[in-house]
Amino acid sequence: MQASPRCGARTRDGDACRSPAICGKERCRMHGGATRSGAPSGNGNARKHGLFTRGAKVERDEVRLLLDEAQELLQSLK
């Protein structure tokens, strides 16, 4: 047990994980070495909200330009 390779993961305090790695893997069972570990396929929690899509970025840029032009117009009227 002491001679088995150790998990390559880091703990929250920065130390190395002391658990033995799964055979043929570099991680222990708690850090992703076991089968079926990790997020499920088709994870519904990872859906995108669309805030950073190309269309949303273009729309924000257009609104920013429109606001800048309105600000310049207001400054010129003073």
C-alpha positions as CSV (number, residue, x, y, z in Angstrom):
1,M,0.0,0.0,0.0
2,Q,2.8,2.5,0.8
3,A,4.6,1.8,-2.4
4,S,1.6,2.4,-4.7
5,P,1.6,5.6,-6.7
6,R,-0.2,8.5,-5.2
7,C,-3.0,10.7,-6.6
8,G,-1.7,13.7,-8.5
9,A,-4.4,16.1,-7.4
10,R,-4.0,19.0,-5.0
11,T,-6.1,19.6,-1.9
12,R,-7.7,22.9,-1.0
13,D,-4.7,23.8,1.2
14,G,-2.3,23.2,-1.6
15,D,-0.9,19.8,-0.4
16,A,-0.8,16.7,-2.5
17,C,-3.6,14.2,-2.1
18,R,-2.3,11.2,-0.1
19,S,-4.8,8.6,-1.5
20,P,-3.5,5.9,-3.8
21,A,-4.2,6.3,-7.5
22,I,-6.5,3.9,-9.3
23,C,-4.7,1.2,-11.3
24,G,-3.7,2.6,-14.7
25,K,-4.8,6.1,-13.7
26,E,-3.2,9.2,-12.2
27,R,-6.0,10.1,-9.8
28,C,-7.6,8.4,-6.8
29,R,-11.3,7.5,-6.7
30,M,-12.3,10.8,-5.1
31,H,-10.5,12.9,-7.7
32,G,-11.8,11.4,-10.9
33,G,-9.9,8.1,-11.3
34,A,-13.0,5.9,-10.9
35,T,-15.3,5.1,-13.7
36,R,-18.4,7.2,-14.1
37,S,-16.8,10.0,-12.0
38,G,-17.4,13.6,-13.1
39,A,-20.4,15.4,-14.5
40,P,-23.1,13.3,-16.2
41,S,-23.4,13.4,-19.9
42,G,-25.9,15.9,-21.1
43,N,-25.6,17.9,-17.9
44,G,-28.5,20.3,-17.7
45,N,-26.7,22.5,-15.2
46,A,-24.1,23.5,-17.8
47,R,-26.5,25.1,-20.2
48,K,-25.5,28.4,-21.6
49,H,-27.5,31.5,-20.8
50,G,-26.8,33.4,-24.0
51,L,-25.2,36.4,-22.4
52,F,-21.9,36.1,-24.3
53,T,-23.2,34.9,-27.6
54,R,-22.1,36.7,-30.8
55,G,-25.5,38.3,-31.2
56,A,-25.7,39.5,-27.7
57,K,-22.2,41.1,-27.9
58,V,-23.1,42.8,-31.2
59,E,-26.3,44.2,-29.6
60,R,-24.4,45.5,-26.6
61,D,-21.9,47.2,-28.9
62,E,-24.7,48.9,-30.9
63,V,-26.4,50.1,-27.7
64,R,-23.1,51.4,-26.4
65,L,-22.5,53.3,-29.6
66,L,-26.0,54.7,-29.5
67,L,-25.5,55.9,-25.9
68,D,-22.2,57.5,-26.8
69,E,-23.8,59.4,-29.7
70,A,-26.6,60.5,-27.4
71,Q,-24.1,61.7,-24.8
72,E,-22.1,63.6,-27.4
73,L,-25.4,65.2,-28.7
74,L,-26.3,66.3,-25.2
75,Q,-22.8,67.8,-24.6
76,S,-23.0,69.8,-27.9
77,L,-26.4,71.2,-26.9
78,K,-25.1,72.7,-23.6
